[in-house]
Amino acid sequence: MAGSRNLAGRLEQALGAAVGDVRSLGGQHGVAHYRLELPGGRAAFAKIAGDGAADPGFAAEASGLRWLAGADAVAVPEVLGWDDGLLALSWIPPGRPDEHAARRFGQELAALHAAGADRFGAPWPGVIAGLPLPNAAAAGATWPDWYVSARLLPYLRRARDEDLLSAADVRLIESAAARAAALAGPPEPPSRIHGDCWSGNIIWSGGRGWLVDPAAHGGHRETDLAMLALFGVPFLDQIRAGYQERAPLADGWPERVPLHQLHPLLVHVCLFGAAYTEAVLSASWAVLSR
């Protein structure tokens, strides 16, 4: 009981509002999840770091959600409050996707990307699935150069140093990374992207797809679309159709999908080890075969 009162007190301090019922929803990556009742019957969702620890991911997520919301395109939850160990968001009641919602999501994702960014990267330190995400911009860097230096090599080195990849695996992935400039397609300005746009980070609610848990930054718009294809989002064809209606992709985009998938696959190798080794090697071979 005392623990529940202390938790409610922390939440009330962060939100500046009374908190009623607090219900546990489990959690992941060492972070506990809760559903909260707020005044007027409003509900909220909260993440709290374990053992009173600070979590840099909360600041990155709050900054990313507000930046995505600023595009007035894809639906995102409202940031209600946060500190070093807590993040509270508006509650999005989960529903089911259908073809209409998927097509609308594709159109709204295109509008989000079109809002653009002033750099590749972001002005805040990034986090993805609990791992540091380099967001520093390099003046004048092209997207392929930035992608290799900020999205591929940091995780390849981490996997190598933790003995999650063999020396031969590392050489293969390095060879694929070296092909980025040749395979990247026509140059495009930085897009405002979610950065971790897999199916688990979309909540289908009210006939729309809501984006949550961003690793938001200025990047290449094909990255979000490639991530949607990686882990089986429902109605992918309808999402792509809606996207192409608003912002057609450059010719040859299907051949670039494995290049964009190398980053999330390397992140998964760092998180889960050998379970994703074959996938990242297959993507590397696909890049080299182009």
Buried (B, 14 or more C-beta within 10 A) or exposed (E): EEEEEEBBEBBBEBBEBEBEEBEEEEBEBEBBBBBBBBEEEEBBBBBBBEEEEEBBBBBBBBBBBEBBBEBEBBBBBEBBBBBEBBBBBBBBEEBEBBBEBBBBBBBBBBBBBBBBBEBBBBBBBBBBBBBBBBBBBEEEBEBBBBBBBBBBBBBBBBBBEEEBBEEEBBEBBBEBBEBBEEBBBEEBEBBBBBBBBBBEBBBBBEEBBBBBBBBBBBBBBBBBBBBBBBEEBBBBEBBBBBBBEBBEBEEEBEBBBBBBBBBBBBBBBBBEBEEBBEBBBEBBEBBBEE
